[in-house]
Amino acid sequence: MMFNSSGVRFSRRRLLAGVAVSILRYGGPAWASALSVERNMQKLESVHRLACFRVISAYRTVSRDAACVIACMLPIGLGGGDEDEESFEMRETSGARKAIRVTSTIKWQRDWDNSSKGRWTHRLIPSVSRWVNIGGMEEFTSI
C-alpha cells in the first residue's frame, strides 16, 4: 500500500499504478459489455481514482478529473473498455494502438475542457496532451 506521506518518487508510484491499471484492463475485451452497466463502471472508476490519488500523493478531496490529469493517467472510462476493445479488433493493424491512444487523448481533452470539476487545475494544465508528453509531474519532482 502506498501512503500519501511515503518517500517513493512519482515515477515509481506511477509505475506501480500502471501495473494495477493493466491488471484492471486485462480482461477489457471480454467484459466490455458489463461496463455498460453504470454501477460496474462506477466501481472500476473508484479503484482507478484511488490509484491516481496514490500516484500524486493527494487526498480524496481532489476531483477525479484533476487527479487523472496530474497523474498523467488516462481515465479508465476512456481507456478501459473502448480502447481495449478497438485495439483487440485491430490487433493485426500496424500502429493501431497509437492511433487509438491519440483518439482517446482527444476525447480526454474534450472531457477535461467540459468538466465542471478541477477548474483550478484546468487553469494550470489546460492541455492534457502537452502535460502528458512532457512527463507531467515527473518534470517538477526531479528539480
DSSP file with accessible surface (Angstrom, degrees, kcal/mol):
  #  RESIDUE AA STRUCTURE BP1 BP2  ACC     N-H-->O    O-->H-N    N-H-->O    O-->H-N    TCO  KAPPA ALPHA  PHI   PSI    X-CA   Y-CA   Z-CA
    1    1 A M              0   0  181      0, 0.0     2,-0.6     0, 0.0     0, 0.0   0.000 360.0 360.0 360.0 135.1    0.0    0.0    0.0
    2    2 A M        -     0   0   37     11,-0.0     2,-0.2     4,-0.0    55,-0.0  -0.879 360.0-155.4-100.4 119.6    1.3    3.5   -0.9
    3    3 A F    >   -     0   0  127     -2,-0.6     3,-1.5     1,-0.1    54,-0.0  -0.563  25.7-116.0 -89.8 158.6    0.6    6.1    1.7
    4    4 A N  T 3  S+     0   0   32      1,-0.3    -1,-0.1    -2,-0.2    55,-0.0   0.784 114.4  49.3 -63.5 -27.2    0.4    9.8    0.9
    5    5 A S  T 3  S+     0   0  113      2,-0.0    -1,-0.3     0, 0.0    -3,-0.0   0.284  83.7 126.3 -98.3  13.1    3.4   10.6    3.0
    6    6 A S    <   -     0   0   39     -3,-1.5    -4,-0.0     1,-0.1     0, 0.0  -0.255  64.0-129.7 -71.7 160.0    5.7    7.9    1.6
    7    7 A G        +     0   0   83      2,-0.0     2,-0.2     0, 0.0    -1,-0.1   0.296  65.4 126.2 -91.3   9.6    9.1    8.7    0.2
    8    8 A V        -     0   0   54      1,-0.1    -2,-0.0     2,-0.1     5,-0.0  -0.509  64.1-115.5 -71.8 132.7    8.5    6.8   -3.0
    9    9 A R     >  -     0   0  147     -2,-0.2     4,-2.3     1,-0.1     3,-0.4  -0.252  21.0-110.3 -68.0 159.0    9.2    9.0   -6.0
   10   10 A F  H  > S+     0   0    3      1,-0.2     4,-2.8     2,-0.2     5,-0.2   0.886 116.3  55.2 -54.8 -44.8    6.5   10.0   -8.5
   11   11 A S  H  > S+     0   0   28      1,-0.2     4,-1.9     2,-0.2    -1,-0.2   0.890 110.1  45.5 -62.4 -37.8    7.9    7.8  -11.3
   12   12 A R  H  > S+     0   0  141     -3,-0.4     4,-2.4     2,-0.2    -1,-0.2   0.887 112.4  50.3 -73.0 -38.8    7.8    4.7   -9.1
   13   13 A R  H  X S+     0   0   20     -4,-2.3     4,-2.3     2,-0.2    -2,-0.2   0.912 111.4  49.5 -63.8 -38.8    4.3    5.4   -7.8
   14   14 A R  H  X S+     0   0   91     -4,-2.8     4,-2.4    -5,-0.2    -2,-0.2   0.893 109.1  52.3 -67.5 -37.9    3.2    5.9  -11.5
   15   15 A L  H  X S+     0   0  121     -4,-1.9     4,-1.9    -5,-0.2    -2,-0.2   0.946 110.9  46.7 -61.8 -47.6    4.8    2.6  -12.5
   16   16 A L  H  X S+     0   0   93     -4,-2.4     4,-2.1     1,-0.2    -2,-0.2   0.899 112.7  49.5 -62.9 -39.8    3.0    0.7   -9.7
   17   17 A A  H  X S+     0   0    3     -4,-2.3     4,-2.8     1,-0.2    -1,-0.2   0.887 107.0  56.2 -66.3 -36.6   -0.3    2.4  -10.6
   18   18 A G  H  X S+     0   0   33     -4,-2.4     4,-2.3     2,-0.2    -1,-0.2   0.886 106.6  49.9 -62.1 -37.3    0.3    1.4  -14.2
   19   19 A V  H  X S+     0   0   79     -4,-1.9     4,-2.1     2,-0.2    -1,-0.2   0.938 111.3  48.7 -64.8 -44.9    0.7   -2.2  -13.2
   20   20 A A  H  X S+     0   0   46     -4,-2.1     4,-2.2     1,-0.2    -2,-0.2   0.918 112.0  48.4 -62.1 -42.2   -2.6   -2.0  -11.2
   21   21 A V  H  X S+     0   0   17     -4,-2.8     4,-2.5     1,-0.2    -1,-0.2   0.895 108.3  54.8 -66.7 -37.3   -4.4   -0.4  -14.2
   22   22 A S  H  X S+     0   0   78     -4,-2.3     4,-0.9    -5,-0.2    -1,-0.2   0.902 108.3  48.9 -61.6 -39.6   -3.0   -3.1  -16.5
   23   23 A I  H >< S+     0   0  122     -4,-2.1     3,-0.6     1,-0.2     4,-0.4   0.919 111.5  49.5 -65.6 -41.6   -4.5   -5.7  -14.2
   24   24 A L  H 3< S+     0   0   45     -4,-2.2     3,-0.3     1,-0.2    -2,-0.2   0.881 116.9  41.5 -62.3 -37.6   -7.8   -3.9  -14.2
   25   25 A R  H >< S+     0   0   33     -4,-2.5     3,-2.2     1,-0.2    -1,-0.2   0.521  86.9  98.9 -88.7  -5.7   -7.8   -3.6  -18.0
   26   26 A Y  T << S+     0   0  204     -4,-0.9    -1,-0.2    -3,-0.6     4,-0.1   0.890  91.1  35.0 -52.3 -47.9   -6.5   -7.1  -18.7
   27   27 A G  T >> S+     0   0   19     -4,-0.4     4,-2.1    -3,-0.3     3,-0.8   0.195  82.6 127.5 -93.8  19.1   -9.9   -8.6  -19.4
   28   28 A G  H <> S+     0   0    0     -3,-2.2     4,-0.7     1,-0.3    -1,-0.2   0.857  71.3  46.1 -44.7 -55.0  -11.3   -5.5  -21.1
   29   29 A P  H 34 S+     0   0   50      0, 0.0     3,-0.4     0, 0.0     4,-0.3   0.869 113.8  51.1 -61.8 -31.2  -12.4   -7.0  -24.4
   30   30 A A  H <4 S+     0   0   87     -3,-0.8     3,-0.2     1,-0.2    -2,-0.2   0.880 121.5  29.3 -74.6 -37.4  -14.1   -9.9  -22.5
   31   31 A W  H  X S+     0   0   76     -4,-2.1     4,-0.9     1,-0.2     3,-0.5   0.158  82.5 112.9-112.1  23.1  -16.1   -7.8  -20.1
   32   32 A A  T >< S+     0   0   16     -4,-0.7     3,-0.7    -3,-0.4     4,-0.3   0.880  77.6  55.1 -60.6 -36.1  -16.6   -4.6  -22.1
   33   33 A S  G >4 S+     0   0   94     -4,-0.3     3,-1.3    -3,-0.2     4,-0.2   0.841 100.3  59.9 -68.5 -29.4  -20.4   -5.3  -22.3
   34   34 A A  G >4 S+     0   0   40     -3,-0.5     3,-1.3     1,-0.3     6,-0.3   0.780  94.3  65.5 -68.6 -24.1  -20.5   -5.4  -18.5
   35   35 A L  G << S+     0   0   22     -4,-0.9    -1,-0.3    -3,-0.7     6,-0.2   0.576  80.9  77.3 -76.1  -7.6  -19.2   -1.9  -18.3
   36   36 A S  G <  S+     0   0  102     -3,-1.3     2,-0.5    -4,-0.3    -1,-0.3   0.727  76.8  87.9 -71.1 -18.4  -22.4   -0.6  -20.0
   37   37 A V  S <> S-     0   0   77     -3,-1.3     4,-1.8    -4,-0.2     3,-0.4  -0.706  81.1-140.9 -79.9 123.9  -24.0   -1.1  -16.5
   38   38 A E  H  > S+     0   0  124     -2,-0.5     4,-2.3     1,-0.2     5,-0.2   0.866  97.1  55.0 -57.2 -40.9  -23.4    2.2  -14.7
   39   39 A R  H  > S+     0   0  142      1,-0.2     4,-1.9     2,-0.2    -1,-0.2   0.890 107.1  50.4 -63.8 -40.3  -22.7    0.5  -11.3
   40   40 A N  H  > S+     0   0   61     -3,-0.4     4,-2.0    -6,-0.3    -1,-0.2   0.911 110.9  48.8 -64.3 -41.4  -19.9   -1.6  -12.7
   41   41 A M  H  X S+     0   0   31     -4,-1.8     4,-2.8     1,-0.2     5,-0.2   0.897 108.4  54.2 -66.3 -38.1  -18.3    1.4  -14.3
   42   42 A Q  H  X S+     0   0   85     -4,-2.3     4,-2.1     1,-0.2    -1,-0.2   0.900 108.1  49.7 -62.7 -40.1  -18.5    3.3  -11.0
   43   43 A K  H  X S+     0   0  112     -4,-1.9     4,-1.7     2,-0.2    -1,-0.2   0.920 112.4  47.1 -64.9 -43.1  -16.7    0.5   -9.2
   44   44 A L  H  X S+     0   0   19     -4,-2.0     4,-2.1     1,-0.2    -2,-0.2   0.927 112.9  48.5 -64.4 -44.5  -14.0    0.4  -11.8
   45   45 A E  H  X S+     0   0   43     -4,-2.8     4,-2.7     1,-0.2    -1,-0.2   0.850 106.4  58.4 -65.9 -31.7  -13.6    4.2  -11.8
   46   46 A S  H  X S+     0   0   63     -4,-2.1     4,-1.9    -5,-0.2    -1,-0.2   0.928 108.3  44.2 -64.3 -44.3  -13.4    4.2   -8.0
   47   47 A V  H  X S+     0   0   75     -4,-1.7     4,-1.8     2,-0.2    -2,-0.2   0.922 114.5  49.7 -66.4 -42.4  -10.4    1.9   -7.9
   48   48 A H  H  X S+     0   0    3     -4,-2.1     4,-2.3     1,-0.2    -2,-0.2   0.903 107.5  54.9 -63.7 -40.3   -8.7    3.9  -10.7
   49   49 A R  H  X S+     0   0   73     -4,-2.7     4,-2.3     1,-0.2    -1,-0.2   0.920 106.5  50.7 -60.1 -43.4   -9.4    7.1   -8.8
   50   50 A L  H  X S+     0   0   53     -4,-1.9     4,-2.0     1,-0.2    -1,-0.2   0.892 108.2  52.7 -63.6 -38.1   -7.6    5.8   -5.7
   51   51 A A  H  X S+     0   0   18     -4,-1.8     4,-2.0     1,-0.2    -1,-0.2   0.920 108.6  50.3 -63.4 -41.4   -4.6    4.8   -7.9
   52   52 A C  H  X S+     0   0    0     -4,-2.3     4,-2.0     1,-0.2    -2,-0.2   0.911 108.6  52.5 -62.2 -42.1   -4.4    8.3   -9.3
   53   53 A F  H  X>S+     0   0    1     -4,-2.3     5,-2.4     1,-0.2     4,-0.7   0.891 109.5  49.0 -60.9 -40.0   -4.5    9.7   -5.7
   54   54 A R  H  <5S+     0   0   54     -4,-2.0     3,-0.3     3,-0.2    -1,-0.2   0.871 108.1  54.2 -69.7 -35.4   -1.6    7.5   -4.7
   55   55 A V  H  <5S+     0   0    0     -4,-2.0    -2,-0.2     1,-0.2    -1,-0.2   0.931 119.2  32.5 -63.6 -43.9    0.4    8.5   -7.7
   56   56 A I  H  <5S-     0   0   16     -4,-2.0    -1,-0.2    -5,-0.1    -2,-0.2   0.408 106.7-122.6 -96.0   3.8    0.1   12.2   -7.0
   57   57 A S  T  <5 +     0   0   35     -4,-0.7     2,-0.2    -3,-0.3    -3,-0.2   0.923  60.4 151.3  54.6  48.6    0.0   11.8   -3.2
   58   58 A A      < -     0   0   12     -5,-2.4     2,-0.2    -6,-0.2    -1,-0.2  -0.629  44.1-118.9-106.3 165.3   -3.3   13.6   -3.0
   59   59 A Y    >   -     0   0  162     -2,-0.2     3,-1.8     1,-0.0    -1,-0.0  -0.551  37.1 -97.7 -96.4 170.0   -6.2   13.4   -0.6
   60   60 A R  T 3  S+     0   0  155      1,-0.3     4,-0.1    -2,-0.2    -1,-0.0   0.517 112.5  77.4 -69.4  -3.1   -9.7   12.3   -1.5
   61   61 A T  T 3  S+     0   0  134      2,-0.1    -1,-0.3     0, 0.0     2,-0.2   0.654  73.3  94.9 -80.9 -13.7  -10.9   15.9   -1.8
   62   62 A V  S <  S-     0   0   41     -3,-1.8    -9,-0.1     1,-0.1    -4,-0.0  -0.566  86.2-110.0 -76.4 138.8   -9.2   16.3   -5.2
   63   63 A S     >  -     0   0   24     -2,-0.2     4,-2.5     1,-0.1     5,-0.2  -0.311  17.9-121.8 -69.5 153.7  -11.6   15.7   -8.1
   64   64 A R  H  > S+     0   0   73      1,-0.2     4,-2.4     2,-0.2     5,-0.2   0.906 112.0  53.7 -60.9 -41.4  -11.2   12.6  -10.2
   65   65 A D  H  > S+     0   0   33      1,-0.2     4,-1.9     2,-0.2    -1,-0.2   0.937 111.6  43.6 -61.4 -46.9  -10.7   14.6  -13.3
   66   66 A A  H  > S+     0   0    1      1,-0.2     4,-2.8     2,-0.2     5,-0.3   0.905 112.1  53.7 -66.1 -39.8   -7.9   16.7  -11.9
   67   67 A A  H  X S+     0   0    0     -4,-2.5     4,-2.3     1,-0.2     6,-0.2   0.911 108.2  49.7 -63.0 -41.2   -6.2   13.6  -10.3
   68   68 A C  H  X>S+     0   0    0     -4,-2.4     5,-2.4     2,-0.2     4,-0.5   0.913 113.2  46.5 -63.6 -42.4   -6.1   11.8  -13.7
   69   69 A V  H ><5S+     0   0    0     -4,-1.9     3,-1.2    -5,-0.2    -2,-0.2   0.953 113.6  46.6 -66.0 -48.8   -4.6   14.8  -15.4
   70   70 A I  H 3<5S+     0   0   35     -4,-2.8    67,-0.8     1,-0.3    -2,-0.2   0.905 115.3  46.9 -61.6 -39.4   -2.0   15.5  -12.8
   71   71 A A  H 3<5S-     0   0    0     -4,-2.3    -1,-0.3    -5,-0.3    -2,-0.2   0.541 107.0-127.8 -79.1  -6.3   -1.0   11.8  -12.7
   72   72 A C  T <<5 +     0   0    8     -3,-1.2     2,-0.6    -4,-0.5    -3,-0.2   0.858  62.2 141.7  59.9  36.0   -0.9   11.6  -16.5
   73   73 A M      < -     0   0   15     -5,-2.4    -1,-0.2    -6,-0.2    -2,-0.1  -0.944  54.8-125.7-115.1 115.4   -3.3    8.6  -16.3
   74   74 A L        -     0   0   19     -2,-0.6    31,-0.1     1,-0.1     5,-0.0  -0.326  40.6 -98.4 -54.7 129.7   -6.0    8.3  -18.9
   75   75 A P    >>  -     0   0    9      0, 0.0     4,-2.5     0, 0.0     3,-1.1  -0.291  28.3-127.4 -54.0 136.5   -9.4    8.0  -17.2
   76   76 A I  H 3> S+     0   0    4      1,-0.3     4,-2.6     2,-0.2     5,-0.4   0.807 107.1  62.5 -61.2 -27.9  -10.3    4.3  -17.1
   77   77 A G  H 34 S+     0   0   18      1,-0.2     5,-0.5     2,-0.2    -1,-0.3   0.846 111.8  36.8 -66.6 -31.7  -13.7    5.0  -18.7
   78   78 A L  H <4>S+     0   0   24     -3,-1.1     5,-0.7     1,-0.1    -2,-0.2   0.882 130.4  29.6 -84.5 -43.8  -11.9    6.3  -21.8
   79   79 A G  H  <5S+     0   0    1     -4,-2.5     5,-0.4     3,-0.1    -3,-0.2   0.654 111.3  68.1 -92.2 -16.7   -9.1    3.9  -22.0
   80   80 A G  T  X5S+     0   0    0     -4,-2.6     4,-0.9    -5,-0.4     5,-0.2   0.992 112.5   4.3 -70.3 -80.1  -10.7    0.9  -20.3
   81   81 A G  H  >5S+     0   0    6     -5,-0.4     4,-2.5    -4,-0.2     5,-0.2   0.974 131.4  41.6 -76.9 -55.4  -13.4   -0.6  -22.4
   82   82 A D  H  >5S+     0   0   84     -5,-0.5     4,-2.6     1,-0.2     5,-0.2   0.929 117.0  45.6 -63.6 -47.6  -13.5    1.2  -25.7
   83   83 A E  H  ><S+     0   0    1     -5,-0.7     4,-2.4     1,-0.2    -1,-0.2   0.920 116.0  45.9 -65.3 -42.6   -9.7    1.5  -26.3
   84   84 A D  H  X S+     0   0   15     -4,-0.9     4,-2.3    -5,-0.4    -1,-0.2   0.904 112.9  50.0 -67.2 -40.3   -9.1   -2.1  -25.4
   85   85 A E  H  X S+     0   0   76     -4,-2.5     4,-2.3     2,-0.2    -2,-0.2   0.932 113.0  46.0 -65.2 -44.3  -12.0   -3.4  -27.5
   86   86 A E  H  X S+     0   0   68     -4,-2.6     4,-2.1    -5,-0.2    -2,-0.2   0.909 112.8  50.5 -63.9 -42.1  -10.8   -1.4  -30.5
   87   87 A S  H  < S+     0   0   19     -4,-2.4    -1,-0.2    -5,-0.2    -2,-0.2   0.885 110.0  50.4 -63.6 -39.0   -7.2   -2.5  -30.0
   88   88 A F  H >< S+     0   0  109     -4,-2.3     3,-1.1     1,-0.2    -1,-0.2   0.922 111.9  47.0 -65.0 -42.7   -8.3   -6.1  -29.8
   89   89 A E  H 3< S+     0   0  133     -4,-2.3     3,-0.3     1,-0.2    -2,-0.2   0.841 119.5  39.8 -67.8 -32.7  -10.3   -5.8  -33.0
   90   90 A M  T >< S+     0   0   75     -4,-2.1     3,-1.8     1,-0.2    -1,-0.2   0.041  76.4 127.0-104.6  27.3   -7.4   -4.1  -34.9
   91   91 A R  T <  S+     0   0  147     -3,-1.1    -1,-0.2     1,-0.3    -2,-0.1   0.728  71.9  52.1 -62.2 -21.8   -4.6   -6.2  -33.4
   92   92 A E  T 3  S+     0   0  169     -3,-0.3     2,-0.4    -4,-0.1    -1,-0.3   0.623  89.5  96.4 -88.2 -12.6   -3.2   -7.1  -36.8
   93   93 A T  S X  S-     0   0   81     -3,-1.8     3,-1.3     1,-0.1     4,-0.3  -0.639  78.4-121.9 -85.2 130.5   -3.0   -3.5  -38.0
   94   94 A S  T 3  S+     0   0  123     -2,-0.4    -2,-0.1     1,-0.2    -1,-0.1  -0.497  93.1   7.3 -72.2 131.4    0.3   -1.7  -37.6
   95   95 A G  T 3> S+     0   0   50     -2,-0.2     4,-1.9     1,-0.0    -1,-0.2   0.567  88.0 127.0  77.7   9.7    0.2    1.4  -35.5
   96   96 A A  H <>  +     0   0    8     -3,-1.3     4,-2.7    -6,-0.2     5,-0.2   0.914  68.6  53.7 -66.9 -41.1   -3.4    0.9  -34.4
   97   97 A R  H  > S+     0   0  116     -4,-0.3     4,-2.2     1,-0.2    -1,-0.2   0.910 109.8  47.9 -61.9 -41.2   -2.7    1.1  -30.7
   98   98 A K  H  > S+     0   0  163      2,-0.2     4,-2.1     1,-0.2    -1,-0.2   0.917 112.2  48.8 -66.7 -42.3   -1.0    4.5  -31.2
   99   99 A A  H  X S+     0   0   58     -4,-1.9     4,-2.0     1,-0.2    -2,-0.2   0.904 111.7  49.5 -64.9 -38.6   -3.9    5.9  -33.3
  100  100 A I  H  X S+     0   0    6     -4,-2.7     4,-2.5     1,-0.2    -1,-0.2   0.900 109.0  52.7 -68.0 -37.1   -6.5    4.7  -30.8
  101  101 A R  H  X S+     0   0   93     -4,-2.2     4,-2.4    -5,-0.2    -1,-0.2   0.893 107.0  52.5 -65.9 -37.6   -4.5    6.3  -28.0
  102  102 A V  H  X S+     0   0   81     -4,-2.1     4,-2.1     2,-0.2    -1,-0.2   0.937 110.1  48.5 -63.1 -43.1   -4.5    9.6  -29.9
  103  103 A T  H  X S+     0   0   65     -4,-2.0     4,-2.2     1,-0.2    -2,-0.2   0.917 111.3  49.9 -62.2 -42.1   -8.3    9.4  -30.3
  104  104 A S  H  X S+     0   0    5     -4,-2.5     4,-2.5     1,-0.2    -1,-0.2   0.886 109.0  52.2 -64.3 -38.1   -8.6    8.6  -26.6
  105  105 A T  H  X S+     0   0   31     -4,-2.4     4,-2.6     2,-0.2    -1,-0.2   0.890 107.7  51.7 -66.5 -37.0   -6.4   11.6  -25.7
  106  106 A I  H  X S+     0   0  112     -4,-2.1     4,-2.3     2,-0.2    -2,-0.2   0.926 111.5  47.0 -64.4 -42.7   -8.6   13.9  -27.9
  107  107 A K  H  X S+     0   0   54     -4,-2.2     4,-2.7     2,-0.2    -2,-0.2   0.907 111.0  52.6 -63.6 -40.1  -11.7   12.6  -26.0
  108  108 A W  H  X S+     0   0   12     -4,-2.5     4,-2.7     2,-0.2    -2,-0.2   0.922 108.7  49.7 -62.1 -42.7   -9.9   13.1  -22.7
  109  109 A Q  H  X S+     0   0   39     -4,-2.6     4,-2.6     2,-0.2    -1,-0.2   0.922 110.8  50.0 -62.4 -43.0   -9.1   16.7  -23.7
  110  110 A R  H  X S+     0   0  128     -4,-2.3     4,-1.9     1,-0.2    -2,-0.2   0.938 113.1  45.8 -61.3 -45.3  -12.8   17.3  -24.6
  111  111 A D  H  X S+     0   0   68     -4,-2.7     4,-1.0     1,-0.2    -2,-0.2   0.889 112.2  51.9 -65.0 -38.2  -14.0   15.9  -21.3
  112  112 A W  H  < S+     0   0    3     -4,-2.7     3,-0.3     1,-0.2    -2,-0.2   0.902 111.0  47.3 -65.1 -40.9  -11.3   17.9  -19.4
  113  113 A D  H  < S+     0   0   72     -4,-2.6    -1,-0.2     1,-0.2    -2,-0.2   0.847 117.3  42.4 -68.1 -34.7  -12.4   21.1  -21.1
  114  114 A N  H  < S+     0   0  123     -4,-1.9    -1,-0.2    -5,-0.2    -2,-0.2   0.508  88.6 112.2 -92.5  -6.0  -16.1   20.4  -20.4
  115  115 A S     <  -     0   0   17     -4,-1.0    -3,-0.0    -3,-0.3    -4,-0.0  -0.392  56.5-152.6 -69.8 143.6  -15.8   19.2  -16.8
  116  116 A S  S    S+     0   0  105     -2,-0.1     3,-0.3     2,-0.0     2,-0.3   0.551  76.8  74.1 -89.8  -6.9  -17.2   21.3  -14.0
  117  117 A K  S    S+     0   0  128      1,-0.2    -2,-0.1     2,-0.1     5,-0.0  -0.728  88.5  27.3-106.8 154.9  -14.7   19.9  -11.6
  118  118 A G     >  +     0   0   18     -2,-0.3     4,-2.2     3,-0.1    -1,-0.2   0.800  67.1 150.2  71.2  30.7  -11.0   20.6  -11.3
  119  119 A R  H  >  +     0   0   79     -3,-0.3     4,-1.6     2,-0.2     5,-0.1   0.859  69.7  53.3 -67.1 -34.8  -11.3   24.1  -12.7
  120  120 A W  H  > S+     0   0  162      1,-0.2     4,-1.2     2,-0.2    -1,-0.2   0.938 111.5  46.1 -65.1 -42.2   -8.3   25.5  -10.8
  121  121 A T  H  > S+     0   0   24      1,-0.2     4,-3.0     2,-0.2     3,-0.3   0.882 107.0  59.3 -66.0 -35.2   -6.2   22.6  -12.1
  122  122 A H  H  < S+     0   0   36     -4,-2.2    -1,-0.2     1,-0.2    -2,-0.2   0.860 100.7  55.6 -63.2 -34.6   -7.5   23.3  -15.6
  123  123 A R  H  < S+     0   0  178     -4,-1.6    -1,-0.2    -3,-0.2    -2,-0.2   0.868 115.1  38.8 -63.7 -36.2   -6.1   26.9  -15.4
  124  124 A L  H  < S+     0   0  116     -4,-1.2    -2,-0.2    -3,-0.3    -1,-0.2   0.831 130.1  28.4 -81.8 -35.5   -2.7   25.5  -14.6
  125  125 A I     <  +     0   0   17     -4,-3.0    -1,-0.2    -5,-0.1    -2,-0.1  -0.713  66.0 156.3-127.5  79.6   -2.9   22.5  -17.0
  126  126 A P        +     0   0   70      0, 0.0     2,-0.7     0, 0.0    -1,-0.1   0.836  64.9  59.1 -76.5 -27.8   -5.2   23.4  -19.9
  127  127 A S     >  -     0   0   40      1,-0.2     4,-2.0     2,-0.1     5,-0.2  -0.875  59.4-172.4-110.1 112.2   -3.7   20.9  -22.4
  128  128 A V  H  > S+     0   0    0     -2,-0.7     4,-2.7     2,-0.2     5,-0.3   0.939  86.7  49.8 -64.6 -48.4   -3.7   17.3  -21.4
  129  129 A S  H  > S+     0   0   49      1,-0.2     4,-2.6     2,-0.2    -1,-0.2   0.900 111.1  49.0 -63.6 -38.3   -1.6   16.0  -24.3
  130  130 A R  H  > S+     0   0  177      2,-0.2     4,-1.7     1,-0.2     6,-0.3   0.930 112.6  48.2 -65.8 -43.2    1.1   18.6  -23.7
  131  131 A W  H  <>S+     0   0   31     -4,-2.0     5,-1.9     1,-0.2     4,-0.5   0.929 114.8  45.1 -62.3 -44.7    1.2   17.8  -20.0
  132  132 A V  H ><5S+     0   0   46     -4,-2.7     3,-0.9     1,-0.2    -2,-0.2   0.913 112.2  51.8 -68.0 -40.0    1.4   14.0  -20.6
  133  133 A N  H 3<5S+     0   0  131     -4,-2.6    -1,-0.2    -5,-0.3    -2,-0.2   0.787 107.0  51.7 -71.6 -26.6    4.0   14.4  -23.4
  134  134 A I  T 3<5S-     0   0   79     -4,-1.7    -1,-0.2    -5,-0.2    -2,-0.2   0.531 124.4 -99.2 -87.0  -3.5    6.4   16.5  -21.3
  135  135 A G  T X 5 -     0   0   23     -3,-0.9     3,-1.6    -4,-0.5     4,-0.2   0.454  46.2-134.5 103.1  -0.4    6.3   14.0  -18.4
  136  136 A G  T >><S-     0   0    0     -5,-1.9     3,-1.3    -6,-0.3     4,-0.6  -0.168  77.2  -2.1  58.5-134.9    3.8   15.7  -16.2
  137  137 A M  H >> S+     0   0   42    -67,-0.8     4,-2.0     1,-0.3     3,-0.5   0.739 121.2  75.3 -65.8 -22.9    4.6   16.0  -12.6
  138  138 A E  H <> S+     0   0   79     -3,-1.6     4,-1.2     1,-0.2    -1,-0.3   0.863  91.0  56.8 -59.8 -34.7    7.8   14.0  -13.0
  139  139 A E  H <4 S+     0   0  103     -3,-1.3    -1,-0.2    -4,-0.2     4,-0.2   0.878 111.0  43.0 -63.3 -36.5    9.5   17.1  -14.6
  140  140 A F  H X< S+     0   0  121     -4,-0.6     3,-0.6    -3,-0.5    -2,-0.2   0.791 111.1  53.2 -82.3 -28.8    8.7   19.1  -11.5
  141  141 A T  H 3< S+     0   0   74     -4,-2.0    -1,-0.2     1,-0.2    -2,-0.2   0.687 100.6  61.5 -81.4 -15.9    9.7   16.5   -8.9
  142  142 A S  T 3<        0   0   91     -4,-1.2    -1,-0.2    -5,-0.2    -2,-0.2   0.559 360.0 360.0 -85.2  -5.9   13.1   15.9  -10.5
  143  143 A I    <         0   0  170     -3,-0.6    -3,-0.0    -4,-0.2    -4,-0.0  -0.417 360.0 360.0 -73.7 360.0   14.1   19.5   -9.8
